[in-house]
């Protein structure tokens, strides 16, 4: 599964690169297509098997490209950490990489954009405790599903403010119970827009 996710990510980067190069070749034609690079702070609410919840803090880098009438693709990389979760002495650091389709709706004035996306990928957990039949592990790679969206306010042709991005993240780390985690990630930051 890990190799499959790597191939999907490589295909995503290739598609974004191809879309960008195609847009540069047809720069003379009027177009609203763009490639965006978003840098956001994120806070992620996660659940434990005991029913308790905890927050993780981190950041996200997201690259997206519009291909046709609001339809496009996005790649999201998030890193987050929590120390001494609920006083248990257990830490958790994750790096989650997801990729998939996105739809963006923009007002005719181009001052506001709203997007929704559904992404899949992998989450790498480290510096924690993941139970397994062979004993506890400190690192583990798990499937990740991300569904959500956000709002961008265009400040200029090349810069936008992202006041809110909200995503539901499902991961499948071993936890000696359901092996499923449901997370709510909230973020805000800045978007660099590369018009084509």
C-alpha positions in Angstrom: 0.0 0.0 0.0 2.9 2.3 0.8 4.2 2.0 -2.8 0.7 2.6 -4.2 0.5 5.9 -2.3 3.9 7.0 -3.5 2.8 6.3 -7.1 -0.4 8.3 -6.6 1.6 11.3 -5.1 4.1 11.2 -8.0 1.2 11.1 -10.5 -0.3 14.1 -8.7 2.9 16.1 -8.9 3.2 15.2 -12.6 -0.4 16.4 -13.3 0.1 19.6 -11.4 3.4 20.2 -13.3 1.9 19.4 -16.6 -1.1 21.7 -15.9 1.3 24.5 -15.0 3.4 24.1 -18.1 0.3 24.0 -20.3 -0.9 27.2 -18.7 2.4 28.9 -19.4 2.3 27.9 -23.0 -1.2 29.5 -23.4 -0.5 32.6 -21.3 -1.8 34.9 -24.0 -5.3 33.4 -23.8 -7.5 34.8 -21.0 -7.8 32.2 -18.2 -8.8 32.1 -14.6 -6.9 28.8 -13.9 -4.3 28.9 -11.2 -1.9 27.0 -9.1 -2.1 27.8 -5.4 0.4 27.2 -2.6 -1.2 27.4 0.9 0.7 27.6 4.2 -1.5 27.2 7.2 -1.4 26.8 11.0 -3.5 23.8 12.1 -5.0 22.5 15.2 -6.3 18.9 15.2 -8.8 17.4 17.7 -8.2 13.6 18.0 -9.8 10.8 19.9 -8.4 8.1 22.3 -9.9 4.7 22.7 -11.1 5.7 26.2 -13.4 8.3 24.7 -11.1 11.2 25.7 -10.1 13.8 23.2 -6.9 15.8 22.8 -5.6 18.6 20.5 -2.5 18.5 18.3 -0.8 21.6 16.9 1.0 21.8 13.6 1.2 23.2 10.1 0.1 22.3 6.6 1.5 22.9 3.1 -1.1 22.4 0.4 -0.5 22.6 -3.4 -3.6 22.8 -5.7 -4.2 23.3 -9.3 -7.5 24.1 -11.1 -7.9 22.2 -14.3 -11.4 22.9 -15.7 -14.2 25.1 -14.5 -13.4 24.8 -10.8 -12.4 21.2 -10.9 -8.8 20.4 -9.9 -6.5 18.5 -7.8 -4.8 19.1 -4.4 -1.9 17.6 -2.4 -1.9 18.2 1.3 1.0 17.6 3.7 0.4 18.1 7.4 2.6 17.7 10.4 1.3 17.9 14.0 2.3 17.0 17.5 0.9 16.5 21.0 3.0 15.8 24.1 2.0 14.0 27.2 -1.5 13.2 25.9 -4.1 13.7 28.7 -1.4 13.2 31.3 -0.5 9.6 30.1 3.1 10.4 29.3 2.5 9.3 25.7 3.4 11.7 22.8 2.2 11.6 19.2 3.7 13.1 16.1 2.1 12.6 12.7 3.0 13.5 9.2 0.0 13.0 6.9 0.2 13.2 3.1 -3.0 13.1 1.0 -3.9 13.7 -2.6 -7.1 13.9 -4.6 -9.8 16.0 -6.4 -11.0 19.5 -5.4 -13.8 21.7 -6.6 -13.5 25.5 -6.2 -16.4 28.0 -6.6 -15.4 31.6 -7.1 -17.6 34.8 -7.1 -17.5 36.6 -10.4 -15.6 39.4 -8.7 -12.9 36.9 -7.8 -12.7 38.3 -4.3 -14.0 35.1 -2.6 -13.4 31.4 -3.3 -15.0 28.4 -1.5 -13.5 24.9 -2.1 -14.3 21.3 -1.1 -12.1 18.3 -1.5 -11.8 14.5 -0.9 -8.2 13.3 -0.5 -6.6 9.9 0.3 -3.1 9.1 1.4 -1.0 7.9 4.3 -0.3 9.1 7.8 3.1 8.3 9.5 2.8 8.2 13.3 6.0 8.4 15.3 7.3 9.0 18.9 4.3 7.2 20.3 2.9 3.8 21.2 1.1 1.6 18.6 0.1 -1.8 19.9 0.7 -4.8 17.7 0.7 -8.6 18.0 4.5 -8.5 18.0 4.6 -5.8 20.8 4.3 -2.1 21.0 5.8 -0.1 18.1 7.0 3.5 18.2 6.4 4.2 14.5 3.5 3.1 12.2 2.2 4.0 8.7 -1.6 4.1 8.3 -4.2 4.8 5.6 -5.6 8.4 5.8 -8.8 9.8 4.3 -9.4 13.6 4.3 -12.7 15.3 3.5 -13.4 19.0 3.9 -13.0 22.4 2.5 -12.3 26.1 3.2 -12.7 29.7 2.2 -10.1 32.0 0.5 -10.4 35.8 0.6 -8.4 37.3 -2.3 -6.3 40.3 -1.1 -4.5 40.8 -4.4 -3.8 38.9 -7.6 -1.2 36.7 -6.0 -2.1 36.6 -2.3 -5.2 35.3 -0.5 -6.1 34.9 3.1 -7.5 31.5 4.2 -9.5 32.4 7.4 -10.8 28.9 7.7 -10.2 25.4 6.5 -12.0 22.5 8.2 -11.3 18.8 7.4 -12.4 15.5 8.8 -9.4 13.1 8.9 -9.9 9.3 9.3 -6.7 7.3 10.1 -6.2 3.6 10.9 -3.5 3.4 13.5 -3.5 0.3 15.7 -4.9 1.2 19.2 -5.9 -2.3 20.6 -9.5 -1.4 20.0 -11.2 -0.2 16.8 -7.9 0.8 15.0 -9.8 3.9 13.7 -9.3 7.5 14.6 -11.7 10.4 13.6 -10.0 13.8 13.7 -11.2 17.3 13.1 -8.5 19.6 11.7 -9.0 23.4 11.7 -6.6 25.7 9.9 -6.0 29.2 8.8 -3.2 30.9 6.9 -2.0 32.5 3.6 -2.3 31.4 0.0 0.1 32.3 -2.7 -1.7 32.3 -6.1 0.2 31.7 -9.3 -2.2 32.9 -12.1 -1.8 31.2 -15.5 
